[in-house]
Amino acid sequence: MTQAQIVGWAHGPFGKRPEPDTQTLMQGVVGDALIHAGLAPEDIDGLFVGVYNNGFSRQDFQAALVAMGDERFAHTPATRYENACATGSAALHGALDFIESGRGRLALVVGAEKMSATPTAEVGDILLSASYHREEADIQGGFAGLFGRIAEGYFQRYGDRSRELAMIAAKNHANGVANPWAQMRKDMGVDFCASVSERNPLVAGPLRRTDCSLISDGAAALVVADAETAAQLQRAIGFRARTQANDLMALSRRNVLEFRGAALAWRQALEAAGLGLDDLSLVETHDCFTIAEMLEYEAMGLAAPGEGHRVIREGVTHKDGRLPVNPSGGLKSKGHPIGATGVSMHVMAAMQLMGEAGDMQIPEARLAGVFNMGGAAVTNYVSILERVT
């Protein structure tokens, strides 16, 4: 079986964008990704599109929209993927499986979402469709309310860690200043993030506005190729390992403070790669809320359960720390257009490994981890990436 490799990418700006829809957002990155890879639309054997939608737009059948932006894709097989906030990674895995099965040599992965045109209250309802509706549909505040409950439970068990959550937010906002595609390029500082104020009100439970990722529009794209084809191109980023692990959807049927599916995905990936966390140069992780990043420290093995606060207090995950986490600014600063997120995270990691991350660059980055989850750690994807050429 041939190994699929990333050979090109493009990333659009995230935020409240003027583009009216996902078709236009995707059109803005598809051409640039192909140019970056040194390819043309006619070279692509399959399109893999990640868009969550579920009510953000009346237009669905989103896989067909790529060809509406460029008719040279009119007869290229195209498939749309949806897996909650891990939609982009699901599309990427589909493309990798396509290449590694021998069904094609080159594939284009596009992730996009248009969220800002939807009223905020409706956004919350749409996102709750990624929860277990039978039990969780009435949670106030949408997914912020759901993660607010998780934070409350964590604090009850392990003590109030509001200050450490503010430190995570401040770290990611400081990193985001260097990211030209980030939605919010502003260093907030720990004190501002830690204080409840008119500009930083409580949103749900103990979570403040600065603990929550932003409503975003945006798109990102990746080109993947088989190893033989990749060897003829300018760039190649390989997958030392890639895993997916799920957990039960209903919060009532698991201990959500443990993120067991995430821990399993990390363990399987590191074992498959023959690596430990200390071998990684950086990690891009899914900080939809700051409590999620803290729980992910514990899931990946940086700290024991209830000890995630020590990781941020000791500076382990700062840009100059032992394992920089979210040098891009993460979802917290970069933004979180649902379908684009998983693709974006892999683009950011690939940039680091090619030495093309600009002011975000981690010196001598050799191995990068990516963790993208859907729902409250219901579906969990981990990639271990390394530069091949």
N, C-alpha and C positions, 0 to 999 in steps of 0.2 A: 504494500500500500504506500503510495506516495504521500509525503507530508505537505500540506498546504502552508503557504507562507504569505505574509502581508508584503505587497510590493509597491503600494502607493496609497495616498490618502488625501483628504481635504476636510476642512473644518470651517463652518460658517460662524459668524458672531451669534452668540446666544443673548436672549433678552426679549423685550417687547419690540418685535420686529415689524417693519412696514409690509413685508411680504404677506399677501392675503391668505395663503393656504399652503398646505404641505407640498403640493405640486411645484410651486414657485420656490419654496425652500430647498427641495431636493434638486431642482434644476440648478440652483446656485452652487452646489458642491459636486455634482456628478462630473461635469466637464473638467473641473480642476483636479479631481482625483485621477482621472484618466491621463491628463497631462503630466501629473506628478509621477505616474507609473510609466509614462512613455508609450501609451497605448491609445487606441481609437475605439469608438463604440462597436465597430464591426468585430473587434477581437474578443468581446465578452460573450461567454457561453451561457451565462445565467445571471439573473437579477434577483437579489434577496433584500426585501424591503421591510424595515421595522417601523411600524406606526401603531401606537396604542389606540387612538381615536376614542371609541366607546362613547361618543356623544360630543366630542369637541367639534366635529364637522358632520354635516349631513352627507358629504361625499365620502363613500367608503370604496372598497375595491381598489385600495391604495397602490397595490403592486403595478397596476396598469398605468398609473400616473407618470411613471418615469418616462415611458415612451411618449406621453402627451407633451413632455418637455423637450424631447429629442426623438424625432420619428425614426432615427436610425436604429432605435431599440424596438421597433414595432413588432418584429418577429422573434425577439429574444425571450426565452422562457422567463417568466417573472412570478415570484411568489411572495405573499405578504405574511409576516410573522407577528404574533402578539403574545407576550408573556409578562404582562404587567410592566413594572419598571425595569425589568430585564429584557424587554422587547428587542433592543438593539443587539444584545449578546445572543439572543435566540436566532436572529437573522444571520449573525456572523457564524454561529455553529452550523446553521443550515448550509451556508456557502462552503464552509470547511468540509462538511460531510460530502457535499456535491463534488468537490475537487478530489478528495481522498478516495472516493468510490470509483473514480475514473470516468465519471459522466461528463466532465468538462475540464478544461485547462485553466480557464480564467473566469472569475466571478466578480461581480460588483455588489457590495453591500451598502445600503443607504438607510440611515435612520433619521426620522424627522418627527416633529410635533408642532402644531399650532395651538397654543393654549390661551394666549392673552386676550383673544377676541371673545372669550367666554366669561360671563360674570363670575366673580370669585366664589360666590355661594354655589354656583353650578359646578365649578371646578372641583370643589370638595365632594360633591355628590358623585361626579364622574369617577374620581379617584377611588372612592369607596367601593366601586364595582370590583376593585382588586382585593377586597376583603371578603369574608364569609358572610354574605348578606343575610342568611337565615338568622344569624346571631348578632351581627355587627353593623347592620345598615343604619341604625339609629344613633350611632356614635356622633356626638356633636363635634363639629370642627373638622370633619373629614379625616384624612390620614394624619393630620396634626393631632386630632383628638385621640386617634388610635396610639400614636407614638407617645402622646402625653400620658396615656394610661401606662404604657411600658415604663416611662421615666418615673412615674409615681411608684410603681411596683419596685423598681430598682432602688429608689431612694428609701423606701420602707425596709427593704431587705439589707441594704449595704450602707445607708447613710446618705445625707444630702450631698450631691455632687454637682450642684448648680454652678459652682465656680469652675470646676474642671470642664463642664460643658461649654462655658464661656471661653475657656482657653482653647478648646478645639475650634470653636467658631472664629476666634481671633486669629488663630494659626492659618486657617483656610482663607480667611479674608486677606491676610497679609500676603499669602502666596498668590492669590488671585490678582493682585496688583500687577504682577509680571505677565499675566496671561492676556494677550491681545483679543481673545475671543470671549472673555468672561463677561457675564452680565453685570456684575458689581465689582469694579476694580477700586476698592476703597479699603484701606487699613482701618478697621474699627477700633482696635485695641481691646484688651481684656476688660478693663473697667466698664467701658460702654456696654460690651456684650453681657457683662455680669449684672448690670443694673436694670431694674424694671423702670421704665420711664414712658413718657408720651410717645417718644420716638422708638422705643423698644418695649412694647407692652407684652404682657403675658398673652399667649395664643391658646394654649391648651395645657392644663395641668401646670407643671413647673416650667414648661417650654416657653421661652420668649421668642419674639420675632427673629432674633439673630440665631436662634437654634433651629430654624426651619429653612429648607431650601426654597427657591423662588419659583413662581409661575413663569414659565419660559417658552419662547419659540426658538426653533433652531434646527439645524441639520448637520450631519457629518457623514462621510463616506470612506470606505476602504476598498481597495482592490486586492484580491487574493489569487494566488497562482499555484500550480503544482511546482515541485522543487526544480524540475528540469527547465521549465519556463522561467521561474524566478532567477535561476543562475545566469540567464541572458539579460536580465534587467539591472537597473542601477541600484536598487534597494531590495533587501530581503530580510524580513523579521520572522523568525520561526517560533513555533509553539513548543517549548520544552515540555509543556503539559497543558491540558485543558479539561476541565471537569464541570459537571452539573450535578447538584444534589438537591432534592426537595425535602420539604417538611409538611406536616399537616396544616391546612389552611386556617382552621378555626383556632383562635387564641385559647379557647376554653379547653382544648384537647392537647395542649403541650405547655412546657415551661418556656415562655417566650423570652425570658431573661437570658437564656442560654444560647440562642441562635444555633441550634444543633445542626441544622442543614448547612449553614455557613461553615461551621467547624468541620463537618464531614467533607465538604467540597475542598476546603483548604488542605486538610490532611491528605486526601486522595491526590491532589495536585502536587504537593511537595514530595510525596512518596513516589509518584510517577516520574517526577523530574529528578529524583535523587538529590534533593536539596533541603536545606533548612532555611528558616526565615533570615538568618544572618547572612545567607548568600545573596539575598536580594538587594538591589541598589535602591529601589523605591517601590511603592505600592500606590495605585490609584484605587480608592475604595469608595463605597456607596454611602456617602454621608447625607442622605436625604434629610435627616435630622441629626443633631449632634449626639444624641443618645445612641443612634445607630452606629456612629463611628466608634464610640466608646465600647459598645457591645462587640463590634467587629475586632477591636484590639484583642478582646478575650477569645473570640472565636478563632482568630488566626494563630493564637498561641503566644502573643506578646505579654499576656498577663493571665493570672488565674481568675476564675469568676469573682466578680466584686472588686477586682484590683485594677480595672482599666484606667482609673483615675491616676494611678502612679505613672502610667506610660506618658500621658501628656504633661504631668507635673515635672517629670524627669527630663523632658525635652527629647525623648526617644524619637518621636514622629515629626519633629520640626525639620525644616529643610536642611539644616546642618546637623541633624541628629543621626543616630545609628541606623534608623530605617525611616527615611522621609515618607510621609503619607500625604497624598494629595498635593504634590508640588504644583499642580495645575490650579489649585484653589478648590477643587472638588465640586460637588453639586452645590454646596453652600454658597460659593462665590461664582463659579462658572455658570450655574443655572442647571435646570433639570427638565428639559423638554423630553418627555417620557421616552418616546421611541428613539430619540437620538442619543440618549445617555450612554448605553453600553458601547455603541460605536465610538462615541467621543472619547470614552475612557481608554479604549484600545489605540485610538489615534494619539492621544497624549503620551501613552507609554511608548509607542513606536517612535515618536519624535525624540523622546529621551534617549532611546537606544541608538538612534542614528546620529545623535549629537545635533539635532535640528530643533531643539526646544527653546532656543533664544534665551531670554532672561529667566525662564523657568528651569534651565538646564541643571541637572544634578551631575557634578563632575564624574567622568569615567563610568557612567551608568552602563552596566553589562547585562543585568537581569532585572526584569520588572514584573511585579504581580499586579493583576487586575481582579477586583471583586465587584460584581454587579448582581444585585438581588431584585427579585420581584415580590411585591407585598412586604409583609413583615418577616423577611427571611423565609419565605415560602419556597421560592425557587432561587437557587444560588449558583452562580457561575464563577469559576476561578480560572484565569489564564496565567501561565508563567511564560513570559516572552524573552527571547534572546536574539541578538543580531546575528544574522548568518553572513551577509555581505554588506 
